[in-house]
Amino acid sequence: MFDAMTAVSRERPLAFITMEGTGVDYSELFLHWIEGGERSVTHLANANPHGRWLEWLAT
């Protein structure tokens, strides 16, 4: 999946958000930014997987 996104990012920047479970009682929300073949990841927030609460971390 990341190979195709990296190829596209050589022509234009690409951003997407993922939510990943931690195996505990919350999930983590990440922003992935790919530009020129380089990917950076920012941990945006911790959240209840069903949207009951969100703890914003990004500044």
C-alpha beads as a LAMMPS data file, in Angstrom:
LAMMPS data file: protein, C-alpha beads

59 atoms
58 bonds

1 atom types
1 bond types

-500.0 500.0 xlo xhi
-500.0 500.0 ylo yhi
-500.0 500.0 zlo zhi

Masses

1 110.0

Atoms # bond

1 1 1 0.000 0.000 0.000
2 1 1 2.719 2.509 0.958
3 1 1 4.654 1.807 -2.251
4 1 1 1.768 3.062 -4.401
5 1 1 1.253 6.109 -2.184
6 1 1 4.957 6.918 -2.252
7 1 1 4.929 6.796 -6.060
8 1 1 1.953 9.195 -6.208
9 1 1 3.654 11.550 -3.728
10 1 1 6.466 12.187 -6.205
11 1 1 3.917 14.089 -8.335
12 1 1 1.857 15.713 -5.550
13 1 1 1.698 15.629 -1.733
14 1 1 -0.553 13.009 -0.192
15 1 1 -2.109 12.990 3.293
16 1 1 -4.253 10.415 5.050
17 1 1 -5.412 9.651 8.591
18 1 1 -5.402 6.289 10.342
19 1 1 -6.843 5.099 13.650
20 1 1 -5.044 2.153 15.196
21 1 1 -6.104 0.137 18.218
22 1 1 -3.643 -0.168 21.081
23 1 1 -5.043 -3.352 22.598
24 1 1 -5.932 -1.379 25.709
25 1 1 -9.002 0.850 26.069
26 1 1 -8.223 3.503 23.455
27 1 1 -7.066 3.960 19.865
28 1 1 -4.450 6.294 18.396
29 1 1 -5.160 8.719 15.556
30 1 1 -2.254 9.454 13.164
31 1 1 -1.718 11.866 10.278
32 1 1 0.504 10.452 7.528
33 1 1 2.019 13.034 5.142
34 1 1 3.937 11.817 2.086
35 1 1 5.705 14.297 -0.173
36 1 1 8.481 13.653 -2.669
37 1 1 8.684 10.036 -1.565
38 1 1 9.294 10.934 2.100
39 1 1 6.710 10.007 4.750
40 1 1 6.199 11.673 8.117
41 1 1 3.763 10.548 10.787
42 1 1 2.199 12.741 13.500
43 1 1 0.335 11.287 16.481
44 1 1 -2.727 13.555 16.493
45 1 1 -4.857 12.153 19.307
46 1 1 -5.901 9.284 21.529
47 1 1 -9.567 8.414 21.254
48 1 1 -12.281 6.003 22.202
49 1 1 -12.688 3.756 19.137
50 1 1 -16.423 4.546 19.066
51 1 1 -16.011 8.321 19.341
52 1 1 -17.104 8.759 22.953
53 1 1 -14.062 10.891 23.771
54 1 1 -10.954 12.325 22.118
55 1 1 -7.724 13.580 23.704
56 1 1 -6.113 15.954 21.191
57 1 1 -2.279 15.800 21.291
58 1 1 -1.134 17.720 18.214
59 1 1 -0.287 21.408 18.533

Bonds

1 1 1 2
2 1 2 3
3 1 3 4
4 1 4 5
5 1 5 6
6 1 6 7
7 1 7 8
8 1 8 9
9 1 9 10
10 1 10 11
11 1 11 12
12 1 12 13
13 1 13 14
14 1 14 15
15 1 15 16
16 1 16 17
17 1 17 18
18 1 18 19
19 1 19 20
20 1 20 21
21 1 21 22
22 1 22 23
23 1 23 24
24 1 24 25
25 1 25 26
26 1 26 27
27 1 27 28
28 1 28 29
29 1 29 30
30 1 30 31
31 1 31 32
32 1 32 33
33 1 33 34
34 1 34 35
35 1 35 36
36 1 36 37
37 1 37 38
38 1 38 39
39 1 39 40
40 1 40 41
41 1 41 42
42 1 42 43
43 1 43 44
44 1 44 45
45 1 45 46
46 1 46 47
47 1 47 48
48 1 48 49
49 1 49 50
50 1 50 51
51 1 51 52
52 1 52 53
53 1 53 54
54 1 54 55
55 1 55 56
56 1 56 57
57 1 57 58
58 1 58 59
